[in-house]
Amino acid sequence: MNLKAMRRTTIILLILSIIIYLIQILIFNDPRTTFFYILQDLAFMPITIAFATLMVGEVLNWREKNERKEKTRMLTSTFFTEIGAILAHYTLSMTQEDDFLHLVARNGGHIDNMTEDEIIQKLEHHKIKVKLNKEGYEKARNLILSNQTNLLVISSNPLILDHEYFTEMLWGVFHLIDEFRLRGEWEALSPTDIAHLNADFAKVLRLMLINWIGNSEYLAKNYPAFYNVAFNKLDY
């Protein structure tokens, strides 16, 4: 409803209210009582408006927050099913044997005697040792470069600003794109280049697993088919 229509509706309702009060006065011939109830209704009106505004505002905020959360989870799910799970698989295959990373990849946020927050906190401080090799590097490079458009579409969505870990992860992947352009193919890499890329891949892997912790349960519960696809790509 536009502003003009709202004004028209308000005027019509006011006129209708005045007519009803006039009819009441004509029928009961008691303007004093009528004015008393008018003032009484007006006295409660600010309270009614304030209560209704607060309640409606809270409901709308709650609904908007849930909708934004749902859409953000859909973005992260899209990332994992199309790119993230495969990239994590390639990177994990170049990571030194690590039982904790294996548990996180297979179980997400469900590790015995640990909450999601505890798993994330441990993962944030966990030492991840990536050792790039030619096959893994080229697979990861081709995957990321061939999905630049998808990554740009996901990153352009303003909803990701509500998800700090996801935003940071995307920046890490975009940094890898810059590194690929700067350093080129595997044969062109120096030992210094490889050491630098090992650290970059470790950082992205850490952030992907942190996001996987929060996203795996949602996927498994709401989109089991997508979860199976992502898990099968991630498993190593």
Secondary structure, 3 states (H helix, E strand, C coil): CCHHHHHHHHHHHHHHHHHHHHHHHHHHCCHHHHHHHHHHHHHHHHHHHHHHHHHHHHHHHHHHHHHHHHHHHHHHHHHHHHHHHHHHHHHHHCECCCHHHHHHHHHCCCECCECHHHHHHHHHHCCCCECCCHHHHHHHHHHHHHCHHHHHHHHCCHHHHHCHHHHHHHHHHHHHHHHHHHHCCHHHCCHHHHHHHHHHHHHHHHHHHHHHHHHHHHHHHHCHHHHHHHHHHHCC
